[in-house]
Amino acid sequence: MGNAAELAYSAVLAIGAGYALAVVVVRSVRSARLAGRLVWILPVVLLIAMIVYGSASEGLSEALREFFYPRMDGEEGLPFVLMTCPVLVCVGYSIGMTAASKNASRPVGTEQRT
């Protein structure tokens, strides 16, 4: 359970970091809104391609374990740290950019009703 909790914490931290960065960027560089919303596409496609490649050589369960639930012994955790976490940051950035640009496009003093 400890390893799963650490991995969940890492995922939430990566997505949160991307989200926070997007909020800062959308407030300072308004022209980055469209590109920021689409920044997740290429990293996700590359991650899927790496999983497909890994499943062809090692099997699907082993490939998924390497990218999403690695053992942190030596080099075992490198695919998670070098590929999965940056992809999660990009996804969080896109979510944050979309949310922040929606909020930034509203006139000051108006609130969103839910």
Protein Blocks (a to p, Z undefined) as FASTA:
>chain_A
ZZmmmmmmmmmmmmmmmmmmmmmmmmmmmmlmmmmmmmmmmmmmmmmmmmmmmmmmnojk
lmmmmmmmccfehjlmmmmmmmmmmmmmmmmmmmmmmmmmmmmmpcehiacdZZ
